[in-house]
Amino acid sequence: MTRSTELSQLLLASLCDVPGLVPARPATVPSGLPWDADLLAVEVDGDLVTMRLVARELPLPPLLRQASEVLGAALAAHGYGGVRLRLEVADLDQAAFGRARAGGQARRARRARAGTAGDGSATRFTSAGP
């Protein structure tokens, strides 16, 4: 197993401890692949690991903080403490908007759905880990 595959599998397994975030998979995945399609959500480039995610809950900042802590701890526990982790929210699940409205955050959910910050500029959610 390569270092890249090992890191990817470690992060994907650790992500299960963060409810509300899942790996971003391609929209269509052919059946019968001989490998886990979730591996496509993780990109290892030297000491920088980028993980693309789908958020199923809002708000994003506490969710990304939790993910950064859980994934950073997993990396450190397995001897990868020097690896930089970048989390990118590639998509928001429709269910996240229903939960946001129920919590009184309908305006923010509409902005997130529209992909704007409310001022017409595009929004990109990124969290740099430890």
N, C-alpha and C positions, 0 to 999 in steps of 0.2 A: 504494500500500500504506500502511495506517495505521501509526502508531507501535506500537500494540498488537499488530498482526499481525506486524510486523517483530521486535519483542521476543520474541514467542511462538515464531516460527520460529527465531530465533537460539538460544534456550534449548533447544528441542527438538533442533536439530542438535547442539548441544554436549553434550546428555545422552547421546548415543551413545558418548561417551568415558568414560562411567561404567558399567562392567558391573555388573549387579545391580540397576539401577533402570530403570524404564520409565515413560512417562506413564500416568496413570490415565485410561482411556477408559470411557465408559459401557458397561454390561454388554451392551447390544444396540445396534449401530450399523447403521442401514439401509444397504443396499448402494447404490452409485451416488451417494453424496453428492458434490457439486461442490467440496468442500473437505476438508482433512485433519482427521479426527475427533480426532487427538491435540491439536489446538488447544484443545479443550474442557478439557484438563488445566491450562491456563495462564490465570490471571486477572490482568489489568493494571488497577490502580486508582491512577492518578496515578504516584507514585514507588515504589509497593509492588507487587511482582510475586509472586503466589502460584502455586506449581507443585505440583500434586497428583501423587503418584507411587505406583507399586506396587513393593515390594521383592521381588526374587527371591532375595536372599541375606541372611544374617544374619552377624554382628551389625550392627545399624543405625548406631550412632554413627560408626564409621570410614567407612561407606558415605556417610552424610550429610555428613561432613566433606569427603570427596573431591568429592562433588557440589557442595558450596558453593564449594570452591576452583575447580573447573573452570568452573562457571557464572559465578562472580564474575569470573574472568579473561576469559571471553568477553564479558561485559557491559562491562568496562573497556576491552577492546581495540576495541570498536565504539562507544565514546563514551557508554556508559550507566553510567559509574562511580558516579553518584549514586543509582542505583536500588537500593532495598532488596529483598532476595530472601528469601522465606519458602518453605521446603520442607515439605510435608505428606505423610507416608506415609499414603495412604488405604486401602491394602490390602497384605497379605502374600501372595505367591504360595505355593501349597502346596509347591513345590519347595524353598523356603527352609527349611522345617521339616525336611526330610530331610537337608539339608546341615548344619543345626544339630545334629541328633542324631548325625550322623557325627563331628562335632567335639566331642562330649561336652557339648553344651548342651541336652539334651533337656528339662530342667526349664524353662529359659527359653523354649524353643519352645512348650511346652504353655501357659505363661502368656500368651505372645503370641497363640497361637491362640484362647485363651479371652478375650482382650482385657482381661486384668487385670494388675496389677503384682504379684500374689501376695498382696495384702492385701485383695482384693475391690474395689478402686477401679478405675475404667476407665482405660485407658492411651491416650494420644494422643501420637504421635511427631511432633515438630516441630523443625525446625532453622532458626534465623534466620541468614541469610548476612551478608556484610560490610556 
